[in-house]
Amino acid sequence: MTKIMNWNIQNFGEKRSKGTTVVELIAYQVAKLDVDILVLIELNTSKPDVAIKILKERLIPRIEKQYEKIHNAQQKFRFTISAQSAFKGAESYAYIYKDTIQAC
């Protein structure tokens, strides 16, 4: 069974991702619940490369570290990001998934 979680992070951008509390909370819950796919809603950045940096350098490493700590096993995660919404600001969705899941 594939476990899918969505999380509306509400204006999660460069500034909020620098704080450890939000990043740690997400990482802990994803690892604890052994989530296969996480849809992160309201990833807000003015530039797509900033969103990639947040995921690559801050969130994904924390998820992998928490996973190893909780499950005593390594698990790699990958991600893809939707196009920015034309409706409201620079909002995107991030799809974070175990590397054993194939992206569409």
C-alpha positions in Angstrom: 0.0 0.0 0.0 1.3 3.4 -0.9 1.1 6.1 1.8 0.4 9.6 0.5 0.3 12.7 2.7 -0.5 16.2 1.7 0.6 19.2 3.9 -0.5 22.7 3.3 2.5 24.5 4.7 1.0 28.0 4.1 3.6 30.3 2.6 6.6 28.1 3.0 9.5 29.9 1.3 13.1 30.7 1.9 12.6 32.7 5.1 10.4 30.1 6.8 12.5 27.2 5.6 15.6 28.6 7.4 14.0 28.0 10.8 14.5 24.5 12.0 11.1 24.0 13.7 8.9 23.7 10.6 11.5 21.7 8.7 12.0 19.3 11.6 8.3 18.9 12.1 7.7 17.9 8.5 10.7 15.6 8.4 9.7 13.9 11.6 6.1 13.3 10.6 7.1 12.0 7.1 9.7 9.6 8.6 7.5 8.5 11.5 4.5 7.7 9.3 6.8 6.1 6.7 5.2 8.3 4.0 5.9 7.2 0.4 4.7 10.5 -1.3 4.4 13.9 0.3 2.6 16.7 -1.5 3.8 20.0 0.0 1.2 22.7 -0.8 2.0 26.5 -0.8 5.7 26.3 -1.5 6.1 30.1 -2.2 9.2 31.4 -3.8 9.8 34.2 -6.3 12.1 31.9 -8.3 11.9 28.2 -9.0 15.6 27.7 -8.3 15.0 28.9 -4.7 12.3 26.2 -4.3 14.8 23.6 -5.5 17.4 24.8 -3.1 15.0 24.6 -0.1 14.1 21.1 -1.0 17.6 19.9 -1.8 19.5 21.6 0.9 17.1 21.8 3.8 14.0 19.6 3.7 15.1 16.4 1.9 18.3 15.9 4.0 16.3 16.3 7.2 13.6 13.8 6.1 16.4 11.3 5.2 18.1 11.8 8.5 14.9 11.4 10.5 14.0 8.3 8.5 17.4 6.7 9.4 17.0 7.7 13.0 13.5 6.3 13.4 13.7 3.2 11.2 17.4 2.4 11.5 17.6 2.2 7.7 18.6 4.5 4.9 15.9 5.9 2.6 16.5 8.3 -0.2 13.9 10.8 -1.4 13.5 12.7 -4.6 11.2 15.5 -5.6 9.6 17.4 -8.4 8.0 20.8 -8.4 4.8 22.0 -10.2 4.8 25.1 -12.3 4.1 28.2 -10.4 0.5 29.2 -10.0 -0.7 32.1 -12.1 -3.6 32.6 -9.7 -1.8 33.6 -6.5 1.7 34.8 -6.2 4.5 32.4 -6.9 3.0 29.3 -5.3 4.0 25.8 -6.4 3.4 22.3 -5.2 6.3 20.1 -4.3 6.0 16.3 -4.7 8.5 14.5 -2.5 8.7 10.8 -2.9 10.8 7.8 -1.9 13.4 6.9 -4.6 11.7 3.5 -4.9 8.6 5.2 -6.3 8.7 6.0 -10.0 7.7 9.6 -10.9 5.2 10.0 -13.7 
